[in-house]
Amino acid sequence: YRRHWYSGQCIQKCCFLLGFKMKLYWLVIWAGPLFLNPVTADCNITLQTVTCEESGKNLSNISTNLFQNVTKLSLKNNKITLKDSEKEILRRFYNLTELYLNENMINVLYNNSFSNLTKLVTLDISNSHVITVHKAAFAGLNQLSVLNLSYNMITQLDSDVFSFLKSLAVLNLQYNSLKSFHIKSPFKLAKIILAGNPWTCSCDLLDLQIWLTASNVTMENEDNTTCTFWNTTEKFSIKTADIQVADCKIQKASLESTVTSTSVNKLKSSALAAALTPNTTIGNNRTHAELPLIGKSWTFLAGVLGFVLSTTLLIITAIKCPTWCHYLMSYSHHRLEENDSEMFEQEFSADMSSFPAVLDTNDEEPIVIFEKNQALAPVEDGFIEDKYIDSYVTEES
């Protein structure tokens, strides 16, 4: 009996020593990096978690001296903006499972803000003045289960933002500025909180209403999650508001036709602009104008071609008109009419009387002799030069 008692005591002591050594071993593993990399934050180290508290320290940047194996990090009530340098620091904490960034100054959640935090389960960015959330802001958070975006100023949010969150179970969007929430790709949630937003009871809310009814999601604070129609101030539950599906289909069809007509008008204007001011591409000593595709309507095609040809003709006429006008104005010669010839003879006889005449002593027919005055320069008188008069005078002289 005594022998068994001693053996039991030895086994108990051995187990105690072995357990103590194992605890000491794990403590060295977790605490060893702390001595190599001293931490300025208030961190609590246990066997499986390392919790660092950096709340309310008026920080504008995330500390670079934090323990790299931190699993829970609280940075709430600071002035962090989550710029590129801070995102690089966050990527070092690859073991992070909980991150609290609430009550900061994060206006925009850019793409890949938490890309390396593959073990993150809880993310709290509430009351941080968030206005815009980019589509790939939560890319890489494959294990994220709880996302809190409440008490921000988000005005527009697409369900594609959450397409990267395959494990998301709880989504808190209460008290933002959301009026609608389009759900394009279905995603599974256990709980969603949407209260405190100025929801509008319109066709933009129809897909959210259908999703809330068809899925098994629990909408927390459902009584205060209401919307209002555009012509009344009465509030209705967004889950039971009477939004007519038929009216939405008609509105969607009219919207599609409006979009189509707008695109056609833009296509027409672009075609006309390309015709009036063609984009000339030089290549292989050739130039060509690039025109967009204008559709299948032959009537529209004929009208556009006619407009282009007429416009081109007008442009060519406008370019060539000064040359033609200059050519026509420079041509001033014309045939003399009968009355013009009589006036010319009278004026010529009047001019002839001004020149001196020499009479012969034999009383023969007087011969008019024109003397050339070298001092006088020829003056343009506006009359047509006649070679016949010069030859006649020469022969008589």
C-alpha positions as YAML, in Angstrom:
chain: A
units: angstrom
residues:
- id: 1
  name: TYR
  ca: [0.00, 0.00, 0.00]
- id: 2
  name: ARG
  ca: [2.79, 2.38, 0.94]
- id: 3
  name: ARG
  ca: [4.61, 1.54, -2.27]
- id: 4
  name: HIS
  ca: [1.56, 2.47, -4.35]
- id: 5
  name: TRP
  ca: [1.13, 5.66, -2.42]
- id: 6
  name: TYR
  ca: [4.71, 6.74, -3.16]
- id: 7
  name: SER
  ca: [4.32, 5.90, -6.84]
- id: 8
  name: GLY
  ca: [1.14, 7.98, -7.02]
- id: 9
  name: GLN
  ca: [2.86, 10.94, -5.46]
- id: 10
  name: CYS
  ca: [5.72, 10.66, -7.96]
- id: 11
  name: ILE
  ca: [3.31, 10.54, -10.89]
- id: 12
  name: GLN
  ca: [1.44, 13.58, -9.58]
- id: 13
  name: LYS
  ca: [4.65, 15.55, -9.15]
- id: 14
  name: CYS
  ca: [5.85, 14.58, -12.60]
- id: 15
  name: CYS
  ca: [2.56, 15.70, -14.18]
- id: 16
  name: PHE
  ca: [2.72, 18.99, -12.30]
- id: 17
  name: LEU
  ca: [6.29, 19.63, -13.46]
- id: 18
  name: LEU
  ca: [5.42, 18.67, -17.01]
- id: 19
  name: GLY
  ca: [2.40, 20.99, -17.06]
- id: 20
  name: PHE
  ca: [4.44, 23.82, -15.61]
- id: 21
  name: LYS
  ca: [7.12, 23.32, -18.26]
- id: 22
  name: MET
  ca: [4.49, 23.34, -21.03]
- id: 23
  name: LYS
  ca: [2.97, 26.58, -19.74]
- id: 24
  name: LEU
  ca: [6.40, 28.09, -19.47]
- id: 25
  name: TYR
  ca: [7.16, 26.93, -23.02]
- id: 26
  name: TRP
  ca: [4.03, 28.58, -24.42]
- id: 27
  name: LEU
  ca: [4.69, 31.72, -22.40]
- id: 28
  name: VAL
  ca: [8.16, 31.94, -23.91]
- id: 29
  name: ILE
  ca: [6.73, 31.48, -27.39]
- id: 30
  name: TRP
  ca: [4.16, 34.26, -26.95]
- id: 31
  name: ALA
  ca: [6.23, 36.62, -24.86]
- id: 32
  name: GLY
  ca: [9.60, 36.09, -26.57]
- id: 33
  name: PRO
  ca: [8.93, 38.51, -29.46]
- id: 34
  name: LEU
  ca: [7.88, 41.13, -26.95]
- id: 35
  name: PHE
  ca: [11.43, 41.32, -25.59]
- id: 36
  name: LEU
  ca: [12.86, 41.42, -29.09]
- id: 37
  name: ASN
  ca: [10.32, 44.03, -30.20]
- id: 38
  name: PRO
  ca: [9.25, 46.15, -27.22]
- id: 39
  name: VAL
  ca: [5.64, 47.33, -27.24]
- id: 40
  name: THR
  ca: [4.57, 50.78, -26.20]
- id: 41
  name: ALA
  ca: [0.84, 49.95, -26.20]
- id: 42
  name: ASP
  ca: [-1.09, 48.44, -23.31]
- id: 43
  name: CYS
  ca: [-1.17, 44.77, -24.31]
- id: 44
  name: ASN
  ca: [-2.57, 41.85, -22.37]
- id: 45
  name: ILE
  ca: [-0.94, 38.51, -23.18]
- id: 46
  name: THR
  ca: [-2.55, 35.18, -22.51]
- id: 47
  name: LEU
  ca: [-1.84, 31.70, -23.79]
- id: 48
  name: GLN
  ca: [-3.91, 32.15, -26.96]
- id: 49
  name: THR
  ca: [-4.60, 35.88, -27.34]
- id: 50
  name: VAL
  ca: [-2.67, 39.12, -27.39]
- id: 51
  name: THR
  ca: [-4.92, 42.12, -26.81]
- id: 52
  name: CYS
  ca: [-3.55, 45.63, -27.38]
- id: 53
  name: GLU
  ca: [-5.47, 48.70, -26.23]
- id: 54
  name: GLU
  ca: [-4.76, 51.94, -28.11]
- id: 55
  name: SER
  ca: [-8.07, 53.71, -27.48]
- id: 56
  name: GLY
  ca: [-8.51, 57.39, -26.70]
- id: 57
  name: LYS
  ca: [-4.89, 58.39, -27.25]
- id: 58
  name: ASN
  ca: [-5.58, 61.05, -29.91]
- id: 59
  name: LEU
  ca: [-3.50, 59.08, -32.42]
- id: 60
  name: SER
  ca: [-3.38, 60.13, -36.07]
- id: 61
  name: ASN
  ca: [-1.25, 57.13, -37.08]
- id: 62
  name: ILE
  ca: [-1.16, 53.48, -36.07]
- id: 63
  name: SER
  ca: [1.86, 52.69, -33.92]
- id: 64
  name: THR
  ca: [4.61, 50.70, -35.60]
- id: 65
  name: ASN
  ca: [5.78, 49.23, -32.26]
- id: 66
  name: LEU
  ca: [2.77, 47.00, -31.76]
- id: 67
  name: PHE
  ca: [3.29, 43.28, -31.25]
- id: 68
  name: GLN
  ca: [3.14, 41.65, -34.66]
- id: 69
  name: ASN
  ca: [1.21, 38.62, -33.37]
- id: 70
  name: VAL
  ca: [-1.56, 40.73, -31.86]
- id: 71
  name: THR
  ca: [-4.97, 39.09, -32.18]
- id: 72
  name: LYS
  ca: [-7.24, 41.83, -30.83]
- id: 73
  name: LEU
  ca: [-6.50, 45.51, -31.52]
- id: 74
  name: SER
  ca: [-8.58, 48.43, -30.34]
- id: 75
  name: LEU
  ca: [-7.89, 51.81, -31.98]
- id: 76
  name: LYS
  ca: [-11.18, 53.51, -31.22]
- id: 77
  name: ASN
  ca: [-11.61, 57.19, -30.32]
- id: 78
  name: ASN
  ca: [-8.56, 58.45, -32.24]
- id: 79
  name: LYS
  ca: [-7.93, 60.50, -35.41]
- id: 80
  name: ILE
  ca: [-6.93, 57.70, -37.74]
- id: 81
  name: THR
  ca: [-7.81, 58.27, -41.41]
- id: 82
  name: LEU
  ca: [-6.66, 54.89, -42.70]
- id: 83
  name: LYS
  ca: [-4.38, 56.27, -45.40]
- id: 84
  name: ASP
  ca: [-1.91, 54.13, -47.36]
- id: 85
  name: SER
  ca: [0.82, 54.15, -44.72]
- id: 86
  name: GLU
  ca: [-1.65, 52.99, -42.06]
- id: 87
  name: LYS
  ca: [-2.97, 50.24, -44.31]
- id: 88
  name: GLU
  ca: [0.59, 48.97, -44.73]
- id: 89
  name: ILE
  ca: [0.98, 48.80, -40.94]
- id: 90
  name: LEU
  ca: [-2.31, 46.89, -40.57]
- id: 91
  name: ARG
  ca: [-1.15, 44.29, -43.09]
- id: 92
  name: ARG
  ca: [1.60, 43.22, -40.66]
- id: 93
  name: PHE
  ca: [-0.91, 41.93, -38.12]
- id: 94
  name: TYR
  ca: [-1.68, 38.71, -39.99]
- id: 95
  name: ASN
  ca: [-3.03, 37.00, -36.81]
- id: 96
  name: LEU
  ca: [-5.58, 39.73, -36.11]
- id: 97
  name: THR
  ca: [-9.09, 38.42, -35.42]
- id: 98
  name: GLU
  ca: [-10.74, 41.55, -33.98]
- id: 99
  name: LEU
  ca: [-10.18, 45.13, -35.11]
- id: 100
  name: TYR
  ca: [-11.97, 48.17, -33.66]
- id: 101
  name: LEU
  ca: [-11.64, 51.41, -35.66]
- id: 102
  name: ASN
  ca: [-14.80, 53.09, -34.40]
- id: 103
  name: GLU
  ca: [-14.87, 56.80, -33.53]
- id: 104
  name: ASN
  ca: [-12.11, 57.82, -35.93]
- id: 105
  name: MET
  ca: [-11.85, 60.10, -39.00]
- id: 106
  name: ILE
  ca: [-12.13, 57.59, -41.85]
- id: 107
  name: ASN
  ca: [-14.03, 59.35, -44.65]
- id: 108
  name: VAL
  ca: [-13.32, 56.84, -47.42]
- id: 109
  name: LEU
  ca: [-12.79, 53.09, -47.32]
- id: 110
  name: TYR
  ca: [-10.52, 52.50, -50.31]
- id: 111
  name: ASN
  ca: [-10.00, 49.23, -52.15]
- id: 112
  name: ASN
  ca: [-7.93, 46.56, -50.36]
- id: 113
  name: SER
  ca: [-7.90, 48.40, -47.05]
- id: 114
  name: PHE
  ca: [-7.70, 45.11, -45.10]
- id: 115
  name: SER
  ca: [-6.34, 42.75, -47.75]
- id: 116
  name: ASN
  ca: [-3.84, 40.80, -45.59]
- id: 117
  name: LEU
  ca: [-6.10, 40.25, -42.57]
- id: 118
  name: THR
  ca: [-7.31, 36.82, -43.64]
- id: 119
  name: LYS
  ca: [-8.11, 35.73, -40.05]
- id: 120
  name: LEU
  ca: [-10.18, 38.78, -39.16]
- id: 121
  name: VAL
  ca: [-13.60, 37.85, -37.74]
- id: 122
  name: THR
  ca: [-14.91, 41.14, -36.29]
- id: 123
  name: LEU
  ca: [-14.49, 44.59, -37.86]
- id: 124
  name: ASP
  ca: [-16.01, 47.69, -36.26]
- id: 125
  name: ILE
  ca: [-15.84, 50.99, -38.19]
- id: 126
  name: SER
  ca: [-18.90, 52.63, -36.64]
- id: 127
  name: ASN
  ca: [-19.18, 56.37, -35.97]
- id: 128
  name: SER
  ca: [-16.07, 57.13, -38.04]
- id: 129
  name: HIS
  ca: [-17.47, 59.69, -40.54]
- id: 130
  name: VAL
  ca: [-17.44, 57.19, -43.41]
- id: 131
  name: ILE
  ca: [-19.04, 58.63, -46.56]
- id: 132
  name: THR
  ca: [-17.83, 56.40, -49.41]
- id: 133
  name: VAL
  ca: [-17.15, 52.68, -49.49]
- id: 134
  name: HIS
  ca: [-15.30, 51.41, -52.57]
- id: 135
  name: LYS
  ca: [-16.34, 48.15, -54.18]
- id: 136
  name: ALA
  ca: [-13.26, 46.15, -53.12]
- id: 137
  name: ALA
  ca: [-12.80, 47.78, -49.72]
- id: 138
  name: PHE
  ca: [-13.25, 44.45, -47.90]
- id: 139
  name: ALA
  ca: [-11.37, 42.25, -50.35]
- id: 140
  name: GLY
  ca: [-9.44, 39.45, -48.67]
- id: 141
  name: LEU
  ca: [-11.59, 39.22, -45.52]
- id: 142
  name: ASN
  ca: [-12.68, 35.67, -46.15]
- id: 143
  name: GLN
  ca: [-13.29, 34.88, -42.45]
- id: 144
  name: LEU
  ca: [-15.10, 38.11, -41.52]
- id: 145
  name: SER
  ca: [-18.33, 37.35, -39.70]
- id: 146
  name: VAL
  ca: [-19.38, 40.66, -38.08]
- id: 147
  name: LEU
  ca: [-19.19, 44.03, -39.87]
- id: 148
  name: ASN
  ca: [-20.34, 47.22, -38.17]
- id: 149
  name: LEU
  ca: [-20.74, 50.34, -40.35]
- id: 150
  name: SER
  ca: [-23.38, 52.07, -38.22]
- id: 151
  name: TYR
  ca: [-23.59, 55.77, -37.35]
- id: 152
  name: ASN
  ca: [-21.75, 56.97, -40.45]
- id: 153
  name: MET
  ca: [-22.75, 59.17, -43.39]
- id: 154
  name: ILE
  ca: [-22.99, 56.58, -46.17]
- id: 155
  name: THR
  ca: [-25.46, 57.73, -48.84]
- id: 156
  name: GLN
  ca: [-25.04, 54.97, -51.42]
- id: 157
  name: LEU
  ca: [-24.06, 51.35, -50.99]
- id: 158
  name: ASP
  ca: [-24.14, 48.45, -53.41]
- id: 159
  name: SER
  ca: [-24.46, 44.83, -52.40]
- id: 160
  name: ASP
  ca: [-21.39, 44.04, -54.55]
- id: 161
  name: VAL
  ca: [-19.33, 45.63, -51.77]
- id: 162
  name: PHE
  ca: [-20.07, 42.56, -49.64]
- id: 163
  name: SER
  ca: [-19.50, 39.98, -52.37]
- id: 164
  name: PHE
  ca: [-15.98, 39.34, -51.03]
- id: 165
  name: LEU
  ca: [-17.30, 38.48, -47.56]
- id: 166
  name: LYS
  ca: [-18.15, 34.83, -47.94]
- id: 167
  name: SER
  ca: [-18.56, 34.23, -44.19]
- id: 168
  name: LEU
  ca: [-20.45, 37.41, -43.30]
- id: 169
  name: ALA
  ca: [-23.28, 36.74, -40.83]
- id: 170
  name: VAL
  ca: [-24.06, 40.10, -39.15]
- id: 171
  name: LEU
  ca: [-24.24, 43.43, -41.01]
- id: 172
  name: ASN
  ca: [-24.99, 46.66, -39.15]
- id: 173
  name: LEU
  ca: [-25.93, 49.64, -41.36]
- id: 174
  name: GLN
  ca: [-28.17, 51.56, -38.98]
- id: 175
  name: TYR
  ca: [-28.19, 55.35, -38.78]
- id: 176
  name: ASN
  ca: [-26.59, 56.21, -42.08]
- id: 177
  name: SER
  ca: [-28.01, 58.26, -44.96]
- id: 178
  name: LEU
  ca: [-29.23, 55.38, -47.10]
- id: 179
  name: LYS
  ca: [-32.40, 55.80, -49.14]
- id: 180
  name: SER
  ca: [-32.11, 52.60, -51.15]
- id: 181
  name: PHE
  ca: [-30.06, 49.43, -51.17]
- id: 182
  name: HIS
  ca: [-29.75, 47.44, -54.39]
- id: 183
  name: ILE
  ca: [-29.11, 43.74, -53.97]
- id: 184
  name: LYS
  ca: [-27.70, 42.43, -57.24]
- id: 185
  name: SER
  ca: [-25.88, 39.31, -56.13]
- id: 186
  name: PRO
  ca: [-27.58, 37.32, -53.34]
- id: 187
  name: PHE
  ca: [-25.63, 36.87, -50.13]
- id: 188
  name: LYS
  ca: [-26.54, 35.06, -46.94]
- id: 189
  name: LEU
  ca: [-26.84, 36.83, -43.61]
- id: 190
  name: ALA
  ca: [-28.09, 35.76, -40.23]
- id: 191
  name: LYS
  ca: [-28.87, 39.29, -39.00]
- id: 192
  name: ILE
  ca: [-29.07, 42.73, -40.58]
- id: 193
  name: ILE
  ca: [-29.72, 46.10, -38.90]
- id: 194
  name: LEU
  ca: [-31.13, 48.86, -41.13]
- id: 195
  name: ALA
  ca: [-32.96, 51.20, -38.73]
- id: 196
  name: GLY
  ca: [-32.39, 54.94, -38.63]
- id: 197
  name: ASN
  ca: [-31.94, 55.46, -42.39]
- id: 198
  name: PRO
  ca: [-34.18, 57.75, -44.50]
- id: 199
  name: TRP
  ca: [-35.48, 54.91, -46.68]
- id: 200
  name: THR
  ca: [-37.73, 55.83, -49.61]
- id: 201
  name: CYS
  ca: [-40.66, 53.56, -50.48]
- id: 202
  name: SER
  ca: [-39.91, 53.36, -54.20]
- id: 203
  name: CYS
  ca: [-38.90, 50.86, -56.83]
- id: 204
  name: ASP
  ca: [-35.28, 51.28, -55.73]
- id: 205
  name: LEU
  ca: [-36.23, 49.53, -52.49]
- id: 206
  name: LEU
  ca: [-38.17, 46.69, -54.10]
- id: 207
  name: ASP
  ca: [-35.28, 44.22, -54.45]
- id: 208
  name: LEU
  ca: [-34.32, 44.76, -50.80]
- id: 209
  name: GLN
  ca: [-37.93, 44.14, -49.76]
- id: 210
  name: ILE
  ca: [-38.09, 40.95, -51.82]
- id: 211
  name: TRP
  ca: [-34.80, 39.74, -50.35]
- id: 212
  name: LEU
  ca: [-35.92, 40.42, -46.77]
- id: 213
  name: THR
  ca: [-39.11, 38.46, -47.38]
- id: 214
  name: ALA
  ca: [-37.59, 35.54, -49.26]
- id: 215
  name: SER
  ca: [-34.45, 34.96, -47.18]
- id: 216
  name: ASN
  ca: [-34.15, 33.74, -43.62]
- id: 217
  name: VAL
  ca: [-32.35, 36.85, -42.44]
- id: 218
  name: THR
  ca: [-33.44, 38.45, -39.17]
- id: 219
  name: MET
  ca: [-33.95, 42.21, -39.35]
- id: 220
  name: GLU
  ca: [-33.22, 43.67, -35.94]
- id: 221
  name: ASN
  ca: [-35.32, 46.61, -34.71]
- id: 222
  name: GLU
  ca: [-37.84, 46.00, -37.48]
- id: 223
  name: ASP
  ca: [-40.47, 48.35, -36.04]
- id: 224
  name: ASN
  ca: [-38.16, 51.35, -36.45]
- id: 225
  name: THR
  ca: [-36.99, 50.35, -39.93]
- id: 226
  name: THR
  ca: [-39.44, 52.39, -41.97]
- id: 227
  name: CYS
  ca: [-39.70, 54.18, -45.31]
- id: 228
  name: THR
  ca: [-41.88, 57.00, -46.69]
- id: 229
  name: PHE
  ca: [-43.51, 57.51, -50.09]
- id: 230
  name: TRP
  ca: [-42.66, 60.65, -52.05]
- id: 231
  name: ASN
  ca: [-46.16, 62.16, -51.67]
- id: 232
  name: THR
  ca: [-46.67, 61.54, -47.95]
- id: 233
  name: THR
  ca: [-44.89, 61.70, -44.64]
- id: 234
  name: GLU
  ca: [-46.51, 58.58, -43.25]
- id: 235
  name: LYS
  ca: [-44.01, 55.86, -42.36]
- id: 236
  name: PHE
  ca: [-44.31, 52.23, -43.43]
- id: 237
  name: SER
  ca: [-42.22, 49.19, -42.63]
- id: 238
  name: ILE
  ca: [-39.76, 48.56, -45.46]
- id: 239
  name: LYS
  ca: [-40.64, 44.89, -45.27]
- id: 240
  name: THR
  ca: [-44.41, 45.40, -45.75]
- id: 241
  name: ALA
  ca: [-44.62, 48.71, -47.65]
- id: 242
  name: ASP
  ca: [-47.01, 48.49, -50.63]
- id: 243
  name: ILE
  ca: [-44.59, 48.92, -53.52]
- id: 244
  name: GLN
  ca: [-46.35, 47.93, -56.74]
- id: 245
  name: VAL
  ca: [-44.32, 45.52, -58.82]
- id: 246
  name: ALA
  ca: [-46.29, 46.36, -61.99]
- id: 247
  name: ASP
  ca: [-45.54, 50.05, -61.63]
- id: 248
  name: CYS
  ca: [-41.88, 49.25, -61.16]
- id: 249
  name: LYS
  ca: [-41.87, 47.19, -64.36]
- id: 250
  name: ILE
  ca: [-43.46, 50.06, -66.28]
- id: 251
  name: GLN
  ca: [-41.02, 52.50, -64.75]
- id: 252
  name: LYS
  ca: [-38.12, 50.21, -65.60]
- id: 253
  name: ALA
  ca: [-39.31, 49.88, -69.22]
- id: 254
  name: SER
  ca: [-39.67, 53.65, -69.58]
- id: 255
  name: LEU
  ca: [-36.27, 54.13, -67.99]
- id: 256
  name: GLU
  ca: [-34.72, 51.66, -70.43]
- id: 257
  name: SER
  ca: [-36.36, 53.43, -73.38]
- id: 258
  name: THR
  ca: [-35.13, 56.77, -72.06]
- id: 259
  name: VAL
  ca: [-31.63, 55.36, -71.73]
- id: 260
  name: THR
  ca: [-31.86, 53.94, -75.26]
- id: 261
  name: SER
  ca: [-33.06, 57.23, -76.75]
- id: 262
  name: THR
  ca: [-30.36, 59.08, -74.85]
- id: 263
  name: SER
  ca: [-27.71, 56.74, -76.19]
- id: 264
  name: VAL
  ca: [-29.09, 57.17, -79.73]
- id: 265
  name: ASN
  ca: [-28.98, 60.95, -79.36]
- id: 266
  name: LYS
  ca: [-25.44, 60.75, -78.10]
- id: 267
  name: LEU
  ca: [-24.60, 58.53, -81.05]
- id: 268
  name: LYS
  ca: [-26.12, 61.03, -83.48]
- id: 269
  name: SER
  ca: [-24.28, 63.96, -81.95]
- id: 270
  name: SER
  ca: [-21.02, 62.03, -81.98]
- id: 271
  name: ALA
  ca: [-21.55, 61.08, -85.62]
- id: 272
  name: LEU
  ca: [-22.27, 64.68, -86.59]
- id: 273
  name: ALA
  ca: [-19.32, 65.93, -84.59]
- id: 274
  name: ALA
  ca: [-17.10, 63.39, -86.28]
- id: 275
  name: ALA
  ca: [-18.42, 64.47, -89.67]
- id: 276
  name: LEU
  ca: [-17.88, 68.18, -89.02]
- id: 277
  name: THR
  ca: [-14.54, 67.82, -87.29]
- id: 278
  name: PRO
  ca: [-13.10, 64.50, -88.42]
- id: 279
  name: ASN
  ca: [-10.30, 62.93, -86.44]
- id: 280
  name: THR
  ca: [-7.57, 62.60, -89.04]
- id: 281
  name: THR
  ca: [-5.26, 59.64, -88.63]
- id: 282
  name: ILE
  ca: [-2.01, 59.73, -90.60]
- id: 283
  name: GLY
  ca: [-0.59, 56.40, -91.56]
- id: 284
  name: ASN
  ca: [1.11, 55.07, -94.68]
- id: 285
  name: ASN
  ca: [0.73, 58.56, -96.27]
- id: 286
  name: ARG
  ca: [-3.07, 58.32, -96.03]
- id: 287
  name: THR
  ca: [-5.70, 60.19, -94.03]
- id: 288
  name: HIS
  ca: [-9.14, 58.91, -93.07]
- id: 289
  name: ALA
  ca: [-11.99, 60.10, -90.82]
- id: 290
  name: GLU
  ca: [-13.19, 57.68, -88.17]
- id: 291
  name: LEU
  ca: [-16.99, 57.59, -87.89]
- id: 292
  name: PRO
  ca: [-18.89, 55.63, -85.21]
- id: 293
  name: LEU
  ca: [-21.40, 52.94, -85.97]
- id: 294
  name: ILE
  ca: [-24.75, 54.62, -86.57]
- id: 295
  name: GLY
  ca: [-27.20, 51.75, -86.47]
- id: 296
  name: LYS
  ca: [-29.38, 49.67, -88.79]
- id: 297
  name: SER
  ca: [-31.99, 52.21, -89.82]
- id: 298
  name: TRP
  ca: [-31.62, 53.04, -93.52]
- id: 299
  name: THR
  ca: [-33.69, 56.19, -93.11]
- id: 300
  name: PHE
  ca: [-31.45, 57.47, -90.38]
- id: 301
  name: LEU
  ca: [-28.38, 56.47, -92.40]
- id: 302
  name: ALA
  ca: [-29.66, 58.32, -95.49]
- id: 303
  name: GLY
  ca: [-30.45, 61.40, -93.43]
- id: 304
  name: VAL
  ca: [-27.03, 61.43, -91.81]
- id: 305
  name: LEU
  ca: [-25.28, 60.93, -95.16]
- id: 306
  name: GLY
  ca: [-27.34, 63.72, -96.74]
- id: 307
  name: PHE
  ca: [-26.52, 66.03, -93.87]
- id: 308
  name: VAL
  ca: [-22.84, 65.14, -94.09]
- id: 309
  name: LEU
  ca: [-22.72, 65.71, -97.86]
- id: 310
  name: SER
  ca: [-24.58, 69.01, -97.69]
- id: 311
  name: THR
  ca: [-22.39, 70.19, -94.83]
- id: 312
  name: THR
  ca: [-19.26, 69.19, -96.73]
- id: 313
  name: LEU
  ca: [-20.50, 71.07, -99.82]
- id: 314
  name: LEU
  ca: [-21.17, 74.17, -97.75]
- id: 315
  name: ILE
  ca: [-17.71, 73.97, -96.20]
- id: 316
  name: ILE
  ca: [-16.07, 73.63, -99.63]
- id: 317
  name: THR
  ca: [-18.15, 76.53, -100.98]
- id: 318
  name: ALA
  ca: [-17.19, 78.69, -98.00]
- id: 319
  name: ILE
  ca: [-13.51, 77.89, -98.55]
- id: 320
  name: LYS
  ca: [-13.51, 78.48, -102.33]
- id: 321
  name: CYS
  ca: [-15.89, 81.48, -102.36]
- id: 322
  name: PRO
  ca: [-13.21, 84.16, -101.66]
- id: 323
  name: THR
  ca: [-11.07, 82.86, -104.55]
- id: 324
  name: TRP
  ca: [-14.00, 82.84, -106.97]
- id: 325
  name: CYS
  ca: [-15.15, 86.29, -105.89]
- id: 326
  name: HIS
  ca: [-11.65, 87.69, -106.32]
- id: 327
  name: TYR
  ca: [-11.46, 86.19, -109.80]
- id: 328
  name: LEU
  ca: [-14.83, 87.66, -110.86]
- id: 329
  name: MET
  ca: [-14.09, 91.08, -109.40]
- id: 330
  name: SER
  ca: [-10.70, 91.28, -111.17]
- id: 331
  name: TYR
  ca: [-12.31, 90.80, -114.62]
- id: 332
  name: SER
  ca: [-13.57, 94.33, -115.66]
- id: 333
  name: HIS
  ca: [-13.44, 94.17, -119.50]
- id: 334
  name: HIS
  ca: [-16.70, 94.12, -121.43]
- id: 335
  name: ARG
  ca: [-18.01, 94.79, -124.97]
- id: 336
  name: LEU
  ca: [-19.00, 98.29, -125.89]
- id: 337
  name: GLU
  ca: [-22.59, 98.85, -126.76]
- id: 338
  name: GLU
  ca: [-23.77, 101.15, -129.57]
- id: 339
  name: ASN
  ca: [-24.43, 104.14, -127.34]
- id: 340
  name: ASP
  ca: [-21.07, 103.56, -125.63]
- id: 341
  name: SER
  ca: [-19.27, 103.80, -129.02]
- id: 342
  name: GLU
  ca: [-20.98, 107.13, -129.79]
- id: 343
  name: MET
  ca: [-19.91, 108.49, -126.41]
- id: 344
  name: PHE
  ca: [-16.37, 107.28, -127.06]
- id: 345
  name: GLU
  ca: [-16.25, 109.11, -130.44]
- id: 346
  name: GLN
  ca: [-17.47, 112.34, -128.88]
- id: 347
  name: GLU
  ca: [-14.95, 112.16, -126.08]
- id: 348
  name: PHE
  ca: [-12.18, 111.27, -128.51]
- id: 349
  name: SER
  ca: [-12.99, 114.30, -130.78]
- id: 350
  name: ALA
  ca: [-13.00, 116.55, -127.72]
- id: 351
  name: ASP
  ca: [-9.58, 115.30, -126.71]
- id: 352
  name: MET
  ca: [-8.27, 115.72, -130.26]
- id: 353
  name: SER
  ca: [-9.16, 119.41, -130.28]
- id: 354
  name: SER
  ca: [-6.76, 120.05, -127.43]
- id: 355
  name: PHE
  ca: [-3.70, 119.04, -129.43]
- id: 356
  name: PRO
  ca: [-1.93, 121.60, -131.82]
- id: 357
  name: ALA
  ca: [-2.63, 121.29, -135.55]
- id: 358
  name: VAL
  ca: [-0.21, 122.10, -138.40]
- id: 359
  name: LEU
  ca: [-1.69, 123.35, -141.73]
- id: 360
  name: ASP
  ca: [-0.04, 122.88, -145.11]
- id: 361
  name: THR
  ca: [0.52, 125.95, -147.41]
- id: 362
  name: ASN
  ca: [-1.09, 124.24, -150.38]
- id: 363
  name: ASP
  ca: [-4.53, 124.32, -148.71]
- id: 364
  name: GLU
  ca: [-4.75, 120.60, -148.70]
- id: 365
  name: GLU
  ca: [-6.64, 118.60, -146.19]
- id: 366
  name: PRO
  ca: [-5.41, 119.36, -142.73]
- id: 367
  name: ILE
  ca: [-3.24, 116.73, -141.17]
- id: 368
  name: VAL
  ca: [-3.31, 116.35, -137.51]
- id: 369
  name: ILE
  ca: [0.09, 115.70, -136.01]
- id: 370
  name: PHE
  ca: [0.43, 114.29, -132.52]
- id: 371
  name: GLU
  ca: [3.50, 115.25, -130.69]
- id: 372
  name: LYS
  ca: [4.87, 112.97, -128.05]
- id: 373
  name: ASN
  ca: [5.58, 114.58, -124.79]
- id: 374
  name: GLN
  ca: [8.31, 112.65, -123.04]
- id: 375
  name: ALA
  ca: [7.86, 114.47, -119.77]
- id: 376
  name: LEU
  ca: [4.34, 113.25, -119.18]
- id: 377
  name: ALA
  ca: [3.88, 109.75, -117.84]
- id: 378
  name: PRO
  ca: [1.01, 107.64, -119.12]
- id: 379
  name: VAL
  ca: [-2.04, 107.96, -116.97]
- id: 380
  name: GLU
  ca: [-4.79, 105.41, -116.68]
- id: 381
  name: ASP
  ca: [-7.97, 106.97, -118.00]
- id: 382
  name: GLY
  ca: [-10.25, 103.96, -117.67]
- id: 383
  name: PHE
  ca: [-10.75, 103.57, -121.46]
- id: 384
  name: ILE
  ca: [-10.02, 100.53, -123.57]
- id: 385
  name: GLU
  ca: [-6.78, 100.68, -125.53]
- id: 386
  name: ASP
  ca: [-7.34, 100.46, -129.30]
- id: 387
  name: LYS
  ca: [-4.37, 99.44, -131.46]
- id: 388
  name: TYR
  ca: [-6.22, 100.53, -134.64]
- id: 389
  name: ILE
  ca: [-5.89, 104.25, -133.81]
- id: 390
  name: ASP
  ca: [-2.10, 104.04, -133.40]
- id: 391
  name: SER
  ca: [-1.61, 102.28, -136.71]
- id: 392
  name: TYR
  ca: [-3.83, 104.79, -138.53]
- id: 393
  name: VAL
  ca: [-1.93, 107.77, -137.18]
- id: 394
  name: THR
  ca: [1.37, 106.20, -138.16]
- id: 395
  name: GLU
  ca: [0.33, 105.63, -141.75]
- id: 396
  name: GLU
  ca: [-0.99, 109.15, -142.19]
- id: 397
  name: SER
  ca: [2.14, 110.70, -140.79]
...
